[in-house]
Each structure stands twice: as structure tokens, then as C-alpha cells.
């Protein structure tokens, strides 16, 4: 099957270069093309792609439209039967994409496959989980904080969990393989999400149609998470809260007023 790799990037030229270098050094065996959607970066990202990777399709947007809308732009500009959504801050080792493609092909019930994500030091990332809900978010936050604090039992549990293939509710959009037919059936990504939770929402839409989401450690990708986020922490936090509110409005409308009240009391309710 043909594969279109779509990378949405915003002011992350160093990460983008590293990602494209890894793809050039170890290209997937499957017939493929690469598209970079630049969200109006001001750091020379677009010029870098034009100069160093002329074979890469470059789409330069006039404004930062966010991840979901940027991804949809890339999907509409490509023709691959499979779509790989790939963050600019990832590094792809030899054979990883082919392994991901093979595992998706082996599971006829699956619309999506996500790999095991590790950070630059090799620690696994919590890159999949249950559907977002108040309880699931609380659980994920507690586990995440214990993991970040390097609590050994939690580290061992996460390591075991991420070494086992399983069907899950969602996988991270940092590296997400989906069939074009399935993506188009649900209308692509919901563009009300500027950044964050669009991957969970997308997977939920696919599951609602009877399709399944596969997490597989057969493929492993390095995710240098958080490098671009640190340059605009306040803006990213606001984007997260807006996406969180949009998600609850859509999936848990009964909880949405509670969430707004909680954020207002914390001083974190974004302006509309």
C-alpha cells in the first residue's frame, strides 16, 4: 500500500531537520511521499525544507491554524492509502514505519496503529490510554506525576505495559498510522481542537464506527517531547485548556460546566 507521511510543524526547525534526516537515512520500504505543513513559522523552517529536501512537498500556511487543521490540509494534499501523522520532534529509526504498517495490515479490525514512543534517553512515554473522562484524567495525571518522579514500581509497570501489544481507546498523534478510507469516513480530524486531545477525539470517532485502535511495541519511535512547548508555555497551556473544554462539551456535556467552574477557580479558564 502507498503511504503519505504528514508532518505539521511550527517554529521547530531544528527538530524538523532531525526528523527529516532520520526519514532520509532510513526511508520506509513502502512506496511513500512526505509532506510538511508549515504553520506560518518564523524560524526559517520552510526555507530549510525547500533547500535541503526538495522532494518533500511543502505547504506553507499563512497563519498558525493548529495541529488538527494543519494535518487535514496535509491529508487533502496527498493520495497515500495509508496516512502517517508524525510530529516534527520525532526521530524514526530504520524499519520502524514498515513494522507499524505491517502490524496495522495484520489486524483487519484496526483503523489505527501507534508505536511505542520513547524519549531521548530511552524511557517509554505514556502514549496511549482509556477514553478521556474526569476519572481517567485524574488517574493519568497521578500516574504521570509518579512516573516523572521516577517511582520505581510505576516505572517498571509502564515499561511492561508499553512492551505489550494491545487494543486501546487512543494512541498519541505524535506518531499515528491510519488508513485513508477510515480517516475520510469520520471526516478527518475535528478542527475545533487547535492543539491537544484531537488524537483522542479522532480515535473515539473511529471506535464509534466499530473500528479498533492498536498500540504495538513492534515499532519504536523516539519522541523528543516538549522542546517546542517550552518556548511558549503560557500559550500551550491555554491551548490545552481550550481543547479540554471543547472535548468535554462534545463527549461529556454534563461535566463541561463542572470543568469550567474548576478552571475559573484555578484562574485557568481561557477567554472565549
FENSULCOR-V178074 format. One record per run of one state. SS is the DSSP state (A for helix, B for strand, O for the rest). FROM is the first residue (numbers start at 1). TO is the last residue. Records with the same first field share a line. If there is no record, write none. Layout:
# FENSULCOR-V178074
SS: FROM-TO  FROM-TO
This chain:
# FENSULCOR-V178074
O: 1-2  10-12  26-31  39-44  53-56  61-66  77-81  87-89  93-95  107-109  119-123  125-127  130-133  149-151  162-165  169-169  172-174  186-197  209-211  224-228  252-252  267-272
B: 3-9  32-38  57-60  82-86  90-92  110-118  124-124  128-129  166-168  170-171  175-179  212-223
A: 13-25  45-52  67-76  96-106  134-148  152-161  180-185  198-208  229-251  253-266
